[in-house]
Amino acid sequence: MKRNNQQTLGEAISEMLRVFGLQQKLDETKLIASWEKVMGKTIAKHTTRVYISKKKLFIHLNSSAARQTLSFEKEKIISLMNEEVGKQIIEEVVLL
């Protein structure tokens, strides 16, 4: 039974992450780790680096064909990645 002045462990951890400004970084790390799951093996195979900075998802690709394909799917990538963590983390995709 939870008392009014007590938190569950999960609530306490969530609060700590929020207070120390770590939740955003944790969500970004989860997104990067789930790149292959969300985008599939073929795209992941041609991806050399993925990182997030200032709500932009930067994707380095070693294939111009993959880059061309993804250039038409930027909004879908944003949607899929944000759905993965259940929050609006990504606002823009940059293909490199």
N, C-alpha and C positions, 0 to 999 in steps of 0.2 A: 504494500500500500504506500502511495506517495503522499507525503505531507506537503503543506503549502510552502514551506521554506526549504524544501529539498528538491533536487533535480536528479533525474536519472543520469547515469554515466554518459549516455549518448548526448543528452541535453547539455551537460557540463562541457563535454569535448567540443560540441558545436559552438557553444558560447565562447570558449577559449579561442577557437580558430577565428571566430568573428572579431573578438576583442584585439587579438594580435595581428589581424589582417592577413591571416594565412588561408582562409577559405577559398579566396579567388585563385591563389597559386595551387592549392590542392585540386580544385576543379580543372584548372588548365592542365595539370599533370595527368589527371584521369583521362582527359580528352586526347592528349598526345599518345598515351598508352593504348587507347582504344582505336587508333587510326586504322589499323589493318581490319579490325572487327567491323568498323563502320563502312569503310571504303572498299574492302575486299582485297584479296591476295594480289590480283593483277596490278592494281594501282599502287598498293604497298610495295610491290617488287620494284617499281619505277620511282619510288620516293626515296630520296637520299637524306632528307632532313625535314622535320616538322617542328615548328615552335610557335608560341603565341606571345605577342607583345601589343599592349594597348588595345585589346579586343580584336586584333587582327591575327588571323591564322596564316602563317607563312609556310608555304609548301615548296620544297626544292625537289625538282624532278630531273631524272636523267634521260627523259624521252620527250622529244618535241610532240610526238603523237599523243602521249598521255597529257601533256600540258594543254594541247589543243582541245582534247576531249573535256578536260576539267574546266577550261575557260568558259564553256557553255553551261556548266553545272554549278557555278559559284553559289547561287541562292540555295540550291538543294544541299550543297555541302554544309552551308551555314545551318540550315534547318536540321539536318541529320546529326551534326556534331552537338548542337545545343540540346536536341532531344536526348542524346546519350547521357547528359548530366542533369537534364531536367531544368536547365536555367539558360538565360541569355548570356552566354560567355563570349561568343564570336559574333562580330558585327560585319566583318569584311574578310575576304580571302585574297591573298596575294600569291600568285604563282611565279616561281623563279626557276 
